[in-house]
Amino acid sequence: MNFAQARNDMVQKQLVARGIRDPKVLSALGEVPRHLFVDESLRDEAYDDNPLPIGEGQTISQPYMVAIMTELLGLRDSDRVLEIGTGSGYQAAVLSCICQWVYTIERFPFLSERARRITSVCNYRNISFRVADGTQGWPEEAPFDGIIVTAGAPRIPKTLVAQLAPGGRLIIPVGNRFSQTLKRFTRRDDGDTIESFTGCRFVDLVGEHGWSPSFFSEWQH
């Protein structure tokens, strides 16, 4: 399979055709080898318009969703970004092509280590990894110019809002466990704003300020 051609087709047919305009975002998704972030058995599907499983009940997001969330951050070269939910490491790699530094948190050690290994092989060096409850953020490195949450939350966590720099943007899917709306929280001196964008469906944001792990054990029984 010609992955470079598949990547170019993805950018033109899935992103540009659906309204993604930021040249930095289009360039990053046209550069990052998404097929290396999925299981070898799924590589022929890597540039399709859908999420794919990556283990631990998690997924690599659909390319369009990665693009729109990144575009909504409105990143500059000097920005520092916090990602909640490392997953495959693909979103972190895309962000690393656009901003100064990416801090990414994952609750599954296996996924975090695999993402660290893949991004290192691909020579994305401006990414820091942590295994922890992502809903707590990364207070030692705050404030952040942007925060992106790649899991569905019942509400916008105040812990993350508190770690935004003035003018900082937080992109997060908010809703119930089966359907969310993509929201952008912007911290402003003259009053914070919350904007709503497209509907979406993400895996659950589990943690102290997200969905409780005990909720799932009770629900499953």
Phi, psi and omega in degrees: 000139178273095185293324179298318178292319179297322179293318178296318177298320178302313181298314184286315189272330182259330186256297180301316182295340181252014168102004176287126187239336185298116183298330179291322179292314180297320179295317181296314180289336175281346183259316187291126182283086185303329183295338179280349182262004177239166178300146183304327181290345182251006187297328178291345179257002190300329184255014175286163185273059179197159175287163179224148180290145179231006182102163179059025180072015183252169181224159166270129187293153172308137181308318180299321181292321175300317183293313184291322179295320179293317180298320181295337177291334180058053190283148171248163182303328186272359186285149173247129188237139174254129175249130176255112182103077182298317181057236182285338186097355184294313179299319178298320179296318178299313179299321184294339178283346189246323187247178183287314183208144178242130173249122186232136184241136179224140181272346178259114182304320181300315181293319180298315182293320179295319178296320178299318181293315183293316181294327177293315178300323180278359175070033171268103191260350184260048179228130174250137184247148175212141172258116185188179172284107184296336181292346176276346183072202181224073190301330182294336181256357180290157007272160180248146176284333178212146174228132179236129182247117185260041177206151184282132183244150176287339181198169176281117183294126179296332179299324180282320177304319182294342182261009176274140172286160173306130184084358182290152181242137176242121178253125186206137172279127183234134178167212177265189185286350186243345181203136180225169172241133179287125183237151174238116175263127178240128180273118183231146178296328182266014178125124181296151179234150174232123178245147178250141181235229189282155170287153183199173175218116181243164169296164187283140171277103183260131179163180184301326182248023176230222174281135183283136176302326181294330178299319183290320180294322178290319181294323181288340179257000000 
